[in-house]
Amino acid sequence: MPGALEGKVAFVTGAARGQGRSHAIRLAQEGADIIAVDIAAQIDTVPYPMSTPEDLAETARQVEALDRRIFTRQADVRDRDALQAAFDAGVAEIGPVDIVLANAGIAPMSMHPDPREWQDVIDVNLTGVYNTVEVAKQSMIDRGQGGAIVLTSSTAGLTGIGGNTPGGLGYTAAKHGVVGLMRSYANYLAQYSIRVNTVHPTGVNTPMVVNDAMQEFIQADPAMGQAMANALPVPLVEPVDISNAILFLVSDAGRYVTGVTLPVDAGFVNKR
């Protein structure tokens, strides 16, 4: 049986590992071909190791193992020109895009706050999301076939968690900002049958969350650890749990769903 996304092409940022890799694989399982970008390099204010070119190559290997096509390119979502070049090259090789997943993000939270954290997290998690939609939207509009865009926010985009550090405050502000972007794009792009939604994960079992720096940050403040607890008795959800929600949003199963903030959070937001 053909998959739910047979013949579709998805543009995924932050695709080298974690949620981004999971999204690329899950959509490929349903028949999509993938244009995958990732910075695959370190940002100074991020206290945990970020992705590498080898991680991006592994995403490509896993997608190709599903007999789907994938184009990969190292690009920083903060660099609009580089991101546009990566998108254009991917479209030239793979084909026009039907699905956009603005997933790339950082969480520069540590016990040794750096004032630069604020700007870096705003630049990646908010401006980078804006850049991602901007480089892709005109191609989708011109093609006239509609499409679906999902912006990755967070439970921190619906609640006041994150802590009182430049990185924590910036993270929460950026993830709230993503909701405003989504709502504005959903209204503007509806005339072109392009749907736009956000997903709001709780803690996910990825290298961005499961690392020494993040654990130290959470454990240093007992109230913070308690605030991060889910309602359902699971400490973390898996990347595929977010991917499955995104699959619904970008497939025909969600064809009239636009402008929504979808928590995939084990009941986290409902506790607030």
Steps between C-alpha positions, in 0.01 A plus 500: 500500500629849423587712799306804616763732349580317176642742244546783753822688579578629850748771597632432851734721703705365790489164327835357609376333818231506769152607400608617155646163407192325637271724293700436183486124554133490595394704198725289277328187635177647364650564156645852523834604358706731720700822476697501826706785639688542825772729631698186596734721703533648846360832624719644777225569753348150475637294791438154349658352186301589190461291186779411261529436124515129588159528668352656186654223289339243729159660448558469125601136538186415694270676253670335203460163673126559463553537123419871511705785358668755726704813437717624788678830548671666792330836553437729795136609529628839621659555158212577266712492182662167585163351591347622173790350306455167678125502435543588133764233448279243671199588286716478186610149596195352677204705374261769624414502869157412641592490871718727714614402850673790678655282768852638558549631852740539790464507878792704640424446867780435746627575848742752349275747317646704216323825400538398135262207556198728458593616151615158382178324603281775353700487177475122463162418656299797372678675213615161371139380488399818317786453253397139439145591404613800297743303280236235424164676483524667159585171332193343659278796405624506140444128459136535597467156660453608861715345769563475871743674734571396858703721732656333804422696815503350851300476818706814572303661217178461701620540859746710698769238557865529407674656796652840567811494279560677169471166317194383692313827463597520135388143438156562647463833320604347167265204535211737578603706198477193278129478589447857379684420177287190450172684549601778263623260232189281541280799419710628212570164333148358535404664170758276334376185680822491703436395859720612789507355852730469800595196707585540868710214636574445864849367573608267221763228519754673276858626544368855552322388818696196614844641573709590803454878470121481486481252787722724714280799414178320600640334811645826636149636551258249657206720405614489138517120505152483647371751244630281218296195611228363272149401608531152350760288680773533237808719546559552127320423177676350198581691179264277302212616718551850361555363149168315510316820596674684218406222257135559587535876452670477159294213355149502357381371838548858623399672178280760671714550809677836495590762757513259794749458785527123546661386826670161495584528864372212716257746659764757597312813389170381652666495844582869484 
